[in-house]
Amino acid sequence: METIQRDYAPKGVSFYYIYKALAHPELNGYVTPFTLDERLMHVKEAERTLGSKIAWICDTMENDLKHAFGDAPNSEFIIGPDATILERRAWSNPSRLRRDLEELVGAVERETRIGDLDMKTAPPPDKVASGIVPRAVLPGQMVPLKVEPVFNSSKAPFYVKLRVEATNRVLRDGAGKLYFGFHLDPIYRVHWNNLTDPLIFQVESKTGATITPAEGRGPKVNEAADSDPREFILDVNGAESGRAEMNVTVRYFACDNANTFCIPVTQRYTVRIEQDHDGGRARRGDSRRLGPFAGNGGGDFRRRLMQFDDDGDGKIDRDEAPEQFLQRFGQIDSNDDGFIDQSELNSAQPPPRFPGAGLAGGRMRMFEQMDANGDGKLTRDEASGPMAARFESMDSNRDGAVDRTEMESSMQRGRRGPGRR
């Protein structure tokens, strides 16, 4: 998501959001859309859940705007009335944006804060039970592959979306592991009906590669319905990168949450052994942990951080960096281009401890548990117990949310305050 400004007058600025390819499929359950209509449905969902009145621009299915604007996941542009780019950032920075606009169009008499807007936010779509079917254990670092749905005359929506990932060895040597994940699309408000036949799929190589197993069947689930993805780990051999293709056929029952229909569906995909640079990184829990840095040398710190270079370009952007490391990202990104390259990493001093390790572990775990949408902030609705009681004092910038920095500052004040036991 981006904020973009255009056609500013001496006393006015217009703002726009740009919908691009999902940076984190599975976040809040949303999955990568297959059609422009589905992208527009996501825009409506964003309007509903964010409560913002800022207008949206929806990128094409070919991601033309994303590519033209440099492929950064959360970039920010200020564009003048003559279409000149006046300022650009690879990562949105609200405070710097305000300063830029003050220089361009003048300061305002009274700054508007998020808390002043009274935005009517809403939760993600309701869904049936989840956390019932165990997630697949990934064999290592994986990258998304290109998946194309094969539309047929029935025009039935792809209620279930296929995501395919591969280990780097597959792209390099043509042999390795594949991840197949069949994810329910929450915009259609559907679930798995476990009282009928489970999902089944078949894979057929178009270029002579060997895939094992070539077919799979979803698990037997005791619950009558659930929304967990159906995931499989496959072996592939002889799959030349950029050339190998496979056909995937999947059969399942599509049942809506309102119990108005439950129909058998057969759908097909073409999968290419080629990295999808617009595929994002799924938020399913990353097994690559940086862990505490105490006792680790700088080389180990740098080596471990570079594990997160998912696209192999030799740089770490904010989208790739582990969440725990984001507090130090700006310090290491010396040229403020939104990326940490090898030279910046070599100049960086490893922290004595993992960022955030000085925080009270129990409180931070509580923070993460309450952060229902995983955006790294607590709203008033998400906070409960002691967090709710202290919300106003922790929300130092009065924007209606408590982020990790405010949380840390609050705990530091508490440790310095009188009566500390």
Secondary structure by P-SEA (a helix, b strand, c coil): cbbbbccccccbbbbbbbbccccccccccccccccaaaaaaaaaaaaaaacccbbbbbbcccaaaaaaaccccbbbbbbccccccccccccccaaaaaaaaaaaccccccccccccccccccccccccccccccccccccbbbbcbbbbbbccccccccbbbbbbbccccccccbbbbbbbbbbccccccccccccccccbbbbbcccccccccbbbbcccccccccccbbbbbbbcccccccbbbbbbbbbbbbcccccbbbbbbbbbbbbcccccccccccccccccccccccccaaaaaaaaacccccccccccccccccccccccccccccccccccaaaaaacccccccccccccaaaaaaaaaacccccccccccccccccccccccccccccccccaaaaaaaaaaaaaccccc
